[in-house]
Amino acid sequence: MLWLVVGVVLIGLGLAGVRYAPAIVEAQHRQGMTPYAGEESLEDDDRVSVTRGVGVVAVLGGLFVVAYSVGVF
């Protein structure tokens, strides 16, 4: 039961990350959070893409956890 809840939470957080990625990046700018200042810096479009990618990974991980908890695997 615990793993089912963990999986659903991961799916919810991942979907929120995919949906609100531009707002998340904008909030990071407002709070002064910037990526590591190396030779090249990430553009905002790249940061949004990375945030969406992390959301997709969270959704896929959540789906796996839910499938495992209900006995598919």
CORTAPE-V977625 format. One line per field, one symbol per residue. ss: DSSP state (@ for helix, = for strand, . for the rest). psi: psi as a letter, one per 30 degrees, with the letter a starting at -180 (. if undefined). Layout:
ss=???
psi=???
//
This chain:
ss=.@@@@@@@@@@@@@@@@@@.@@@@@@@@@@.............@@@@@@@@@@@@@@@@@@@@@@@@@@....
psi=eeeeeeeeeeeeeeeeeeegeeeeeeeeeeggkllkiaeklkleeeeeeeeeeeeeeeeeeeeeeeeeffge.
//
